[in-house]
């Protein structure tokens, strides 16, 4: 069976990591989390990172995914995938590795995302995102377009 690359997409606090943890065992896929890669590098995107640092994180994630796919294993990328050009890069990587590609858009309205963030600030269930980074992320997020053929999942 061909390997598969599942790319998660959605704003911060949409529930992507929760979806990844639930879906990965069902797909026999390894989770590649950009947050975890940043943590290994001593960084946290929620504090704000330079474009160069994000590019390095994406390069490291791509190398991990490429290794999985070329050895016949499936990968599930846990990231916001907030820009079209990023999603296009993952799609191209899957094609180069002759892997199936699925874009899974965890589509959650901004009111719910804000409520989840506020609840998290009380429970500290995960690291928070600074106000500036959070607001900029919501402004800059590019939902998948129809030609991207994303599967939509409400969370």
C-alpha positions as CSV (number, residue, x, y, z in Angstrom):
1,X,0.0,0.0,0.0
2,X,1.3,3.5,-0.9
3,X,2.3,5.8,1.9
4,X,0.0,8.7,2.7
5,X,0.8,12.3,3.8
6,X,-2.1,13.8,5.7
7,X,-1.6,17.5,6.2
8,X,-3.6,19.2,9.0
9,X,-4.7,22.8,8.5
10,X,-6.4,25.2,10.8
11,X,-6.0,28.1,13.1
12,X,-4.3,27.8,16.5
13,X,-6.7,26.3,19.1
14,X,-8.8,24.6,16.3
15,X,-8.0,21.2,17.7
16,X,-5.5,19.9,15.2
17,X,-3.3,18.2,17.7
18,X,-6.3,16.4,19.2
19,X,-7.3,15.3,15.7
20,X,-3.8,14.2,15.0
21,X,-3.6,12.0,18.1
22,X,-6.9,10.4,17.3
23,X,-6.3,9.9,13.6
24,X,-2.7,8.7,13.5
25,X,-3.2,5.2,15.0
26,X,-6.1,4.6,12.6
27,X,-4.0,5.5,9.6
28,X,-0.8,3.8,11.0
29,X,0.8,7.2,10.5
30,X,3.6,8.9,12.4
31,X,2.8,12.4,13.6
32,X,5.3,15.1,12.6
33,X,4.5,18.2,14.8
34,X,6.1,21.5,14.0
35,X,5.5,22.6,17.6
36,X,7.5,19.6,18.7
37,X,10.2,20.3,16.3
38,X,10.3,23.9,17.6
39,X,10.5,22.6,21.2
40,X,13.5,20.4,20.3
41,X,15.1,23.5,18.9
42,X,14.3,25.5,22.1
43,X,11.7,27.7,20.3
44,X,8.0,28.3,20.7
45,X,6.1,29.7,17.8
46,X,3.5,31.2,20.1
47,X,6.1,33.7,21.3
48,X,6.8,34.8,17.8
49,X,9.5,33.5,15.5
50,X,11.4,35.0,12.6
51,X,10.6,33.9,9.1
52,X,14.0,32.3,8.9
53,X,13.4,30.2,12.0
54,X,10.0,29.0,10.7
55,X,11.6,28.1,7.4
56,X,14.2,26.0,9.2
57,X,11.4,24.3,11.2
58,X,9.6,23.5,7.9
59,X,12.8,22.2,6.4
60,X,13.3,19.9,9.3
61,X,9.7,18.7,9.2
62,X,9.9,18.1,5.5
63,X,13.1,16.0,6.0
64,X,11.3,13.9,8.6
65,X,8.2,13.4,6.4
66,X,10.3,12.6,3.3
67,X,12.2,9.9,5.3
68,X,8.9,8.4,6.4
69,X,7.3,8.4,2.9
70,X,10.3,7.1,1.1
71,X,10.5,4.2,3.4
72,X,6.8,3.4,2.9
73,X,5.4,4.8,6.1
74,X,2.6,7.3,6.3
75,X,3.0,10.8,7.9
76,X,0.5,13.1,9.5
77,X,1.7,16.7,9.7
78,X,0.4,18.7,12.7
79,X,0.7,22.3,11.8
80,X,-1.5,25.3,11.1
81,X,-0.6,25.1,7.4
82,X,-1.8,28.7,7.4
83,X,-0.6,29.7,3.9
84,X,-1.4,28.3,0.5
85,X,2.2,28.2,-0.5
86,X,3.0,25.9,2.5
87,X,0.3,23.5,1.6
88,X,1.4,23.4,-2.0
89,X,5.0,22.5,-0.8
90,X,3.6,19.6,1.2
91,X,1.5,18.4,-1.8
92,X,4.6,18.5,-4.0
93,X,6.6,16.6,-1.4
94,X,4.0,13.9,-1.4
95,X,3.9,13.7,-5.2
96,X,7.7,13.5,-5.3
97,X,7.6,10.5,-2.9
98,X,4.7,8.9,-4.8
99,X,2.6,9.1,-1.7
100,X,-1.1,9.9,-1.5
101,X,-1.9,13.4,-0.2
102,X,-4.8,14.5,1.9
103,X,-5.4,18.0,3.2
104,X,-7.6,17.9,6.3
105,X,-8.9,21.3,7.3
106,X,-10.0,21.6,10.9
107,X,-12.5,24.4,10.3
108,X,-13.5,26.2,13.5
109,X,-15.0,29.6,13.8
110,X,-13.0,32.4,15.4
111,X,-15.5,32.7,18.3
112,X,-14.8,29.1,19.3
113,X,-11.1,29.5,18.8
114,X,-11.1,32.5,21.1
115,X,-13.2,30.6,23.7
116,X,-10.8,27.7,23.6
117,X,-7.8,30.0,24.1
118,X,-9.5,31.7,27.0
119,X,-10.2,28.4,28.7
120,X,-6.6,27.3,28.1
121,X,-5.3,30.4,29.8
122,X,-7.2,29.2,32.9
123,X,-6.3,25.5,32.7
124,X,-2.9,25.7,31.1
125,X,-3.6,22.5,29.1
126,X,-1.1,23.6,26.5
127,X,1.3,26.5,26.0
128,X,-0.4,29.8,25.2
129,X,0.2,32.0,22.3
130,X,1.0,35.7,22.8
131,X,-1.8,38.1,22.1
132,X,0.1,39.7,19.2
133,X,0.9,36.4,17.6
134,X,-2.6,35.1,18.1
135,X,-4.3,38.1,16.5
136,X,-1.8,38.2,13.6
137,X,-2.3,34.5,13.0
138,X,-6.1,34.9,12.8
139,X,-5.6,37.8,10.3
140,X,-3.1,36.1,8.1
141,X,-4.7,32.6,8.0
142,X,-5.6,31.5,4.5
143,X,-8.3,28.9,4.5
144,X,-8.0,26.3,1.8
145,X,-9.5,27.2,-1.5
146,X,-11.9,24.8,-3.4
147,X,-9.2,23.7,-5.8
148,X,-7.1,22.3,-2.9
149,X,-9.8,19.7,-2.3
150,X,-9.5,19.8,1.5
151,X,-11.6,17.5,3.6
152,X,-13.3,19.7,6.2
153,X,-13.7,18.7,9.8
154,X,-15.4,20.8,12.4
155,X,-13.9,20.4,15.8
